[in-house]
Structure formats: structure tokens, C-alpha cells
């Protein structure tokens, strides 16, 4: 059986309240276009990513539905114009019918959505793009909320990437006398934490076969008796399987990934899905690891269908924490 790994960040809200808006997508918004033959993967035309807003109150720890009217969508700063059926009109190099605006139920909420029906990447568009949303929320009075999301486009010659790290002293890059040690986060039954990958150069090459959906890498550097470290996340968005963390409360209802005095714990009940069909794949065993911003272990659990993250974890970490979930 395949191995799948994913991670999510839990926000630690210390005080106050705020109305926040973010955009999510039912499919990763990243396309690769091969240099030379212009082959595009994955296909937006086949997978039809649906972008939708998530509006929530951090104090009440609940999501709020934005109004279905008064919605504006933009592509790279230009307002998208729709016809009577909700299909977008042509915008420069973006052909008509690339986007569809409609109101539908997502995650149990009735939301304004934007579905991508055609490819965004092309031989003439190899740079990343931005989609923006603006809408209205009624919380006793009308508030305008907005958010943006990136459509990442990358031109590639193969299925690998390079991680590169440098040390600067007074703004000057140092190469002589610097030592490097690279690690990969391992989360399996009985083994949690950073595992050396026996690399000692300033860069490493990471191939698609090294990545199970999403992985964390760390580089420890030493120079002139001083040391530092950096952590990076690498994702393979062409993997057919993904992990949905599924943050819930004790009753099983979905909750925002924020810890505060109003919400002191989150119960994660993860699921594995096929990326293209969103069909759940059963039979996996889950392992869990909670880390702080530096990647140091806060808590872990081997096995189990659920894992509870508490405000004590955030207090111990001194801020936001990361939950890493592996499925085998």
C-alpha cells in the first residue's frame, strides 16, 4: 500500500477577535508545463478545481457564510466578467469559459465559488497567477471580506527540485568554513523526528520518489563556532493520494484550526482521499507528530483513528504548531 503524508498548521489565538477570510481549493492550484513539448500536469480541465471562501470569527470559533450577492472575482487584478450562465468572458490570453461562478454547498456551507474549467498554464503563461475574492458578510452589520490565492505555474525539465541554503554574515554570503547537515522528518510507528539523510553540501536534489505527498526537510549549518537551522516543506502535488486532516470538535463537527480560550482543543480524524476523484481510501494506519516552528517535537502518537491537539501544545511551543500526519 502507498504511504501518504501531510501536515497542517494550527493557529494559536492568544486574545481578541477577528473576522478572517481565506480561499481554499478542492484541488491543488499548481500546474507544471514541460519545457519544449508544453505538456501540462495536472489538468485543471479534468480535475476542475473549485475555489471557495472560508470566513470565520476567531473568538466564536465558527465559520460564517458570505452573502451570495455582491461577490467579485479577479484574475491578476482584473475583474472577471461572467455571462448569464456564470461562464467567464475572454481576458487577454485567458479564453472565454475558463472560469465558472456559481453558488453551491461546500463543506456543508452555501458559498459563492469559482470553478476553473480550462488550463491556466500555457506556453504564453509560465508565471504564477493570483485569483482574488471580495464578498460581504452579515454579522449584525455588513462587513466586506477579501482574500487571494495563488495559482502556481512552474516550467520544468524533469521531476526533481533542488533545495539550496546559504549563510550570510553582514549581508555577505559565506561559503568557506561552513558545514551543513541535512535531515528529513520521519513519522512512522515507533520512529518520530529528524532522520539524517547523510548530505553535507549547501544543496540537495529532491526527486518525486522522495516525496509522499508532503515532506519536511531541515538543514543545520555551522560557521565560526555558531550554528543555525532552517526548515522547508516540499510537496509533490502530482501524487494520487492526499491526507485530509479533518479538524473537528468532540461532536465530530468541523472547526477552524485555531486554539484559543474559546477553543482549547481540536480533534483530528484524518482521512486519505484520491486527489482526482475525492474518493476516500480506507485501510491506512495513521501516525501523528506535533512540532514547533523550529521542527522540534512537542507530542506524538503512533496509530489511532484520531489525535487531539490542545492549547497546552501551543503554550509549550510558544506559538503556532504543526501537526504532521503519516498514513501507511
C-alpha positions in Angstrom: 0.0 0.0 0.0 1.2 3.6 -0.7 2.5 5.8 2.0 0.9 9.3 2.3 2.0 12.2 4.5 0.6 15.6 5.1 0.8 18.5 7.6 -1.3 21.3 8.8 -0.7 24.4 10.9 -2.8 25.2 14.0 -3.1 28.9 14.8 -2.7 29.9 18.4 -5.0 32.9 19.1 -4.0 34.5 22.4 -6.6 37.2 22.7 -9.1 39.3 20.8 -11.4 38.5 17.9 -11.1 39.0 14.2 -13.1 38.2 11.1 -10.8 36.4 8.7 -11.3 35.3 5.2 -9.2 32.7 3.3 -9.6 31.0 0.0 -9.4 27.2 -0.4 -9.5 24.9 -3.4 -10.8 21.4 -3.9 -7.7 20.6 -6.0 -4.1 21.9 -5.6 -3.7 25.1 -7.6 -0.4 24.3 -9.2 0.5 23.3 -12.8 3.7 22.2 -14.4 4.4 22.8 -18.0 7.3 20.9 -19.7 9.8 23.0 -21.5 9.8 22.1 -25.2 6.6 20.0 -25.6 4.3 22.2 -23.4 2.7 19.2 -21.7 0.7 20.5 -18.7 0.2 18.4 -15.5 -2.1 18.1 -13.6 -5.0 19.1 -15.8 -7.4 21.7 -14.5 -9.8 20.8 -17.3 -10.0 17.3 -16.0 -10.0 18.0 -12.2 -12.0 21.3 -12.2 -10.6 23.0 -9.1 -13.4 24.7 -7.1 -12.2 27.8 -5.2 -14.3 28.9 -2.3 -14.0 31.4 0.7 -13.8 30.4 4.3 -14.9 33.2 6.6 -14.7 32.7 10.4 -14.7 34.5 13.7 -11.7 33.6 15.8 -13.5 34.5 19.1 -16.6 32.5 18.3 -14.6 29.7 16.7 -17.2 29.3 13.9 -17.5 29.7 10.2 -19.8 32.3 8.7 -21.4 32.1 5.3 -20.7 35.1 3.0 -23.6 36.5 1.0 -24.3 35.0 -2.4 -24.6 38.6 -3.8 -22.1 41.4 -4.0 -19.3 38.9 -5.0 -16.4 39.9 -7.1 -13.7 37.7 -8.5 -10.4 39.0 -10.0 -7.7 37.3 -12.0 -4.3 39.0 -11.7 -6.0 42.2 -10.6 -8.6 42.3 -13.4 -12.3 41.8 -12.6 -13.6 38.6 -14.2 -16.8 39.3 -16.2 -19.4 36.5 -16.4 -22.2 35.8 -18.8 -25.8 34.9 -17.8 -24.8 31.3 -17.3 -21.9 32.1 -15.0 -19.1 31.4 -17.5 -16.3 33.9 -17.7 -15.7 36.0 -20.8 -12.3 36.2 -22.5 -9.5 38.0 -20.7 -6.4 38.6 -22.8 -4.7 35.2 -23.2 -7.3 33.5 -21.0 -10.1 32.2 -23.2 -13.8 32.5 -22.5 -15.3 29.8 -20.4 -12.1 29.3 -18.3 -14.0 30.1 -15.0 -17.5 29.5 -13.8 -19.1 31.5 -11.0 -21.8 29.7 -9.0 -23.3 29.3 -5.5 -23.2 25.8 -4.1 -22.7 23.8 -1.0 -19.1 23.1 0.1 -18.2 21.6 3.5 -21.8 21.9 4.4 -21.9 25.7 3.8 -23.7 27.5 0.9 -20.9 29.6 -0.7 -20.0 31.6 -3.7 -17.5 29.6 -5.7 -15.2 29.9 -8.7 -14.5 26.7 -10.7 -11.6 26.5 -13.1 -12.7 24.7 -16.3 -9.7 25.1 -18.5 -5.9 25.0 -18.2 -4.3 28.2 -16.8 -0.7 27.3 -17.8 0.3 27.7 -21.4 3.4 28.4 -23.5 2.5 32.0 -23.1 1.8 31.9 -19.4 4.6 30.3 -17.4 4.3 32.6 -14.4 2.2 32.2 -11.3 -1.2 34.0 -11.2 -3.4 35.3 -8.5 -7.2 34.9 -8.0 -8.9 37.3 -5.7 -12.3 37.2 -3.9 -14.3 40.0 -2.4 -17.6 39.5 -0.7 -20.0 40.6 2.1 -20.7 39.0 5.4 -23.6 39.9 7.7 -22.6 39.7 11.4 -25.4 42.0 12.6 -24.0 44.6 10.2 -22.4 44.2 6.8 -18.7 43.7 6.6 -16.6 43.4 3.4 -14.1 40.5 3.4 -11.5 39.6 0.8 -8.8 37.1 0.2 -6.5 35.9 -2.6 -5.0 32.6 -3.6 -2.1 31.8 -5.9 -2.2 29.6 -9.0 1.3 28.4 -9.1 2.8 27.6 -12.5 6.3 26.1 -13.0 8.2 25.3 -16.1 10.2 22.2 -15.6 12.6 19.9 -17.5 12.1 16.9 -15.2 10.7 15.5 -12.0 13.1 16.9 -9.4 13.9 20.1 -7.5 16.8 21.4 -5.6 16.9 22.7 -2.0 19.6 25.4 -1.6 20.6 27.2 1.6 23.2 29.9 2.4 24.7 31.7 5.4 25.1 35.5 5.3 27.3 37.5 7.6 26.7 41.2 7.5 24.9 40.6 4.2 27.9 38.8 2.7 27.4 35.1 1.7 29.8 32.8 3.4 31.0 29.5 1.8 34.4 28.7 3.3 34.4 27.0 6.7 30.6 26.4 6.6 29.3 22.9 7.5 25.9 21.5 6.6 23.8 18.6 7.8 20.5 17.7 6.2 17.6 15.9 7.8 14.2 14.6 6.8 11.2 14.4 9.1 10.2 10.8 9.8 6.8 9.9 11.3 6.2 6.2 11.4 5.2 3.7 14.1 7.8 3.9 16.8 10.1 6.4 15.0 9.3 10.2 15.1 11.7 13.0 14.5 14.5 14.2 12.2 16.5 11.5 10.4 19.8 12.3 8.8 20.0 11.9 5.0 23.8 11.9 5.0 24.1 15.1 2.9 26.7 17.7 3.8 26.6 20.2 1.0 24.8 23.5 0.7 22.2 22.0 -1.6 20.3 18.7 -2.1 18.4 17.3 -5.0 14.9 16.0 -4.2 13.0 13.8 -6.7 9.3 12.9 -6.9 10.1 9.5 -5.5 11.4 11.1 -2.3 8.1 12.7 -1.5 5.0 11.1 -0.1 2.5 14.0 -0.8 4.4 16.4 1.6 7.7 16.2 3.5 9.7 18.4 5.8 13.5 18.9 5.4 15.9 20.6 7.7 19.4 21.9 7.3 21.7 22.6 10.2 24.6 25.0 9.5 27.7 25.8 11.5 30.1 28.7 10.9 32.8 30.2 13.1 31.5 28.5 16.2 27.9 29.5 15.7 25.0 27.4 14.4 21.6 27.9 12.9 19.0 25.8 11.1 16.2 26.1 8.6 13.2 24.0 7.8 11.5 23.7 4.4 8.4 21.9 3.2 8.4 20.1 -0.2 5.2 18.9 -1.8 4.5 16.5 -4.7 1.2 17.8 -6.0 1.0 15.1 -8.6 0.7 12.3 -6.0 -2.7 10.5 -6.5 -3.3 10.3 -2.7 -3.7 13.1 -0.2 -4.5 13.4 3.5 -7.4 15.4 4.7 -6.7 16.3 8.4 -10.4 16.8 9.2 -10.2 19.0 12.3 -13.3 18.5 14.5 -14.8 19.1 17.9 -15.9 16.4 20.3 -19.2 16.1 18.5 -17.5 15.5 15.2 -18.3 18.9 13.6 -15.7 20.7 11.6 -13.9 23.5 13.4 -11.2 26.1 12.4 -7.6 25.2 13.1 -7.2 27.7 15.8 -6.5 27.3 19.5 -7.8 29.9 22.0 -9.6 30.4 25.2 -12.8 29.7 23.3 -11.5 26.6 21.6 -8.9 24.8 23.7 -8.6 21.6 21.7 -9.0 20.2 18.2 -9.7 16.5 17.5 -8.2 15.4 14.1 -9.9 12.5 12.5 -7.8 12.2 9.3 -8.9 10.6 6.0 -7.0 9.6 2.9 -8.5 10.6 -0.5 -7.8 10.1 -4.1 -6.8 13.5 -5.3 -8.6 13.4 -8.6 -11.9 12.0 -7.5 -12.0 12.9 -3.8 -12.9 9.3 -3.0 -11.9 8.1 0.4 -9.4 5.3 0.5 -9.7 3.2 3.7 -7.3 0.7 5.4 -4.5 3.1 6.4 -2.8 3.4 9.8 -2.1 6.9 11.0 0.8 8.3 13.0 1.0 11.8 14.4 3.7 14.3 15.4 3.3 17.8 16.7 6.2 20.2 16.3 7.0 23.8 17.0 8.2 26.4 14.4 11.8 25.0 14.6 10.6 21.4 13.9 11.3 20.3 17.5 8.9 17.6 18.8 6.1 18.7 21.1 4.0 15.5 21.2 3.5 12.3 19.1 1.2 9.3 18.8 1.6 6.0 16.9 -1.6 4.6 15.5 -5.2 5.6 16.2 -8.0 7.0 14.1 -7.8 10.4 15.9 -5.4 12.7 17.6 -6.2 15.6 19.9 -4.2 18.8 19.7 -4.6 21.1 22.8 -3.8 24.6 23.8 -1.1 23.2 26.1 0.8 22.1 23.0 0.7 25.7 21.6 1.8 27.1 25.0 4.7 24.7 25.2 5.7 25.6 21.6 5.3 29.3 22.4 3.1 29.9 19.3 1.8 28.2 16.2 2.3 24.5 15.9 2.4 22.0 13.1 0.7 18.6 13.1 2.3 16.1 10.8 0.2 13.0 9.8 1.5 10.0 8.0 -0.6 7.2 6.7 0.7 3.7 5.9 
